[in-house]
Amino acid sequence: MRLAGKVAIVTGAASGMGKAMARAYVREGASVVIADLNREGADAVAEELNGSAAAERCASAFALDVRDRERAQAVVDHAVATFGGVDILVNNAGVITIQPFLEITEVDWDHAFDINCKGLLWGSQAAARQMIAQGRGGKIINLASQAGRRGEGLVLTYCASKAAVISMTQSMALALAEHKINVNAIAPGVVDTPAWEQGRSPARGAAGAAGR
Ligand SMILES: NC(=O)c1ccc[n+]([C@@H]2O[C@H](COP(=O)([O-])OP(=O)(O)OC[C@H]3O[C@@H](n4cnc5c(N)ncnc54)[C@H](O)[C@@H]3O)[C@@H](O)[C@H]2O)c1
């Protein structure tokens, strides 16, 4: 119960690593907002967690498109109204697109950067404002990737967006240190999640994770 009394928002928590992190937070005593574009999936995760924990209600689902700046503020407001504040933000929502270099379109580029980078910025600003107002610091954890530390022939937009996540993490850490807000990134290697099944180009008709 190392996180008893803490409130976390995990984006993209309806699936994969986000779901696993939400489960781990609840096991450690935190309350968690399950924020995802996939509302049904978020509801299912919240239901599972509320059934499992000793606390009366430890999880709450929220429909979030991280690209929408107003919704980024709304999810923070939801955490405050439901659980009393925000101590941890995990910027986990992200998309992988696998495609040949010569076929990358503007839609593909925007898809990767809008979700993986712009969404991370809006969420972090909203959470940081709340953490600063609370005056007790906080944690922001960004999902980067090993792909952000090297290039790969078939995933240029993904590699570039995750390199940007590493850079954004460093800038955010410096900007928020004075408020005792600690900003880190995790850079996993390949993890077997549904992300890989959905890693097709949105420009070629496949929805990808963000289209669900
Ligand atoms: N799986 C891997 O091998 C791997 C490796 C390194 C880093 N990562 C990163 O880890 C994070 C989680 O990946 P995963 O493998 O668990 O993916 P996943 O596809 O299982 O889950 C991603 C979740 O993000 C949600 N999502 C997508 N677009 C969204 C949006 N616009 N707004 C809100 N939610 C949105 C999806 O609905 C989904 O529930 C991602 O940032 C990914 O880039 C994954």
The ligand as an SDF file (V2000), in Angstrom:
LIG
                    3D

 44 48  0  0  0  0  0  0  0  0999 V2000
    3.8150   -2.2320  -26.8520 N   0  0  0  0  0  0  0  0  0  0  0  0
    5.0780   -1.8800  -27.0320 C   0  0  0  0  0  0  0  0  0  0  0  0
    5.8930   -2.6460  -27.5390 O   0  0  0  0  0  0  0  0  0  0  0  0
    5.5460   -0.5040  -26.5780 C   0  0  0  0  0  0  0  0  0  0  0  0
    6.9350   -0.3070  -26.4560 C   0  0  0  0  0  0  0  0  0  0  0  0
    7.3960    0.9410  -26.0230 C   0  0  0  0  0  0  0  0  0  0  0  0
    6.5000    1.9520  -25.7200 C   0  0  0  0  0  0  0  0  0  0  0  0
    5.1580    1.7150  -25.8610 N   0  0  0  0  0  0  0  0  0  0  0  0
    4.2660    2.8310  -25.5230 C   0  0  0  0  0  0  0  0  0  0  0  0
    3.5320    2.4670  -24.3710 O   0  0  0  0  0  0  0  0  0  0  0  0
    2.2510    3.0990  -24.4070 C   0  0  0  0  0  0  0  0  0  0  0  0
    1.1630    2.0630  -24.2420 C   0  0  0  0  0  0  0  0  0  0  0  0
    1.2770    1.1280  -25.2970 O   0  0  0  0  0  0  0  0  0  0  0  0
    0.4930   -0.2580  -25.3380 P   0  0  0  0  0  0  0  0  0  0  0  0
    1.4000   -1.1810  -26.0700 O   0  0  0  0  0  0  0  0  0  0  0  0
    0.0100   -0.6310  -23.9900 O   0  0  0  0  0  0  0  0  0  0  0  0
   -0.7070    0.1500  -26.3230 O   0  0  0  0  0  0  0  0  0  0  0  0
   -2.2360   -0.3130  -26.4440 P   0  0  0  0  0  0  0  0  0  0  0  0
   -2.6200   -0.1160  -27.8720 O   0  0  0  0  0  0  0  0  0  0  0  0
   -2.4610   -1.6510  -25.8050 O   0  0  0  0  0  0  0  0  0  0  0  0
   -2.9770    0.7880  -25.5590 O   0  0  0  0  0  0  0  0  0  0  0  0
   -3.0060    2.1310  -25.9560 C   0  0  0  0  0  0  0  0  0  0  0  0
   -4.2770    2.7540  -25.4010 C   0  0  0  0  0  0  0  0  0  0  0  0
   -4.2620    4.1330  -25.7660 O   0  0  0  0  0  0  0  0  0  0  0  0
   -5.5790    4.5000  -26.1400 C   0  0  0  0  0  0  0  0  0  0  0  0
   -5.5370    5.6520  -27.0230 N   0  0  0  0  0  0  0  0  0  0  0  0
   -5.1130    5.7240  -28.3010 C   0  0  0  0  0  0  0  0  0  0  0  0
   -5.2760    6.9440  -28.7760 N   0  0  0  0  0  0  0  0  0  0  0  0
   -5.8170    7.6930  -27.7860 C   0  0  0  0  0  0  0  0  0  0  0  0
   -6.2230    9.0420  -27.6840 C   0  0  0  0  0  0  0  0  0  0  0  0
   -6.1260    9.8780  -28.7270 N   0  0  0  0  0  0  0  0  0  0  0  0
   -6.7100    9.4760  -26.4930 N   0  0  0  0  0  0  0  0  0  0  0  0
   -6.8240    8.6320  -25.4420 C   0  0  0  0  0  0  0  0  0  0  0  0
   -6.4780    7.3230  -25.4910 N   0  0  0  0  0  0  0  0  0  0  0  0
   -5.9880    6.8760  -26.6510 C   0  0  0  0  0  0  0  0  0  0  0  0
   -6.1290    3.2630  -26.8460 C   0  0  0  0  0  0  0  0  0  0  0  0
   -7.5540    3.2780  -26.8990 O   0  0  0  0  0  0  0  0  0  0  0  0
   -5.5620    2.1460  -25.9900 C   0  0  0  0  0  0  0  0  0  0  0  0
   -6.4500    1.7850  -24.9480 O   0  0  0  0  0  0  0  0  0  0  0  0
    2.1870    3.8460  -25.7450 C   0  0  0  0  0  0  0  0  0  0  0  0
    2.5400    5.1950  -25.5380 O   0  0  0  0  0  0  0  0  0  0  0  0
    3.2240    3.1350  -26.5790 C   0  0  0  0  0  0  0  0  0  0  0  0
    3.7490    3.9460  -27.5980 O   0  0  0  0  0  0  0  0  0  0  0  0
    4.6710    0.5190  -26.2740 C   0  0  0  0  0  0  0  0  0  0  0  0
  1  2  1  0
  2  3  2  0
  2  4  1  0
  4  5  1  0
  4 44  2  0
  5  6  2  0
  6  7  1  0
  7  8  2  0
  8  9  1  0
  8 44  1  0
  9 10  1  0
  9 42  1  0
 10 11  1  0
 11 12  1  0
 11 40  1  0
 12 13  1  0
 13 14  1  0
 14 15  2  0
 14 16  1  0
 14 17  1  0
 17 18  1  0
 18 19  2  0
 18 20  1  0
 18 21  1  0
 21 22  1  0
 22 23  1  0
 23 24  1  0
 23 38  1  0
 24 25  1  0
 25 26  1  0
 25 36  1  0
 26 27  1  0
 26 35  1  0
 27 28  2  0
 28 29  1  0
 29 30  1  0
 29 35  2  0
 30 31  1  0
 30 32  2  0
 32 33  1  0
 33 34  2  0
 34 35  1  0
 36 37  1  0
 36 38  1  0
 38 39  1  0
 40 41  1  0
 40 42  1  0
 42 43  1  0
M  CHG  2   8   1  16  -1
M  END
$$$$
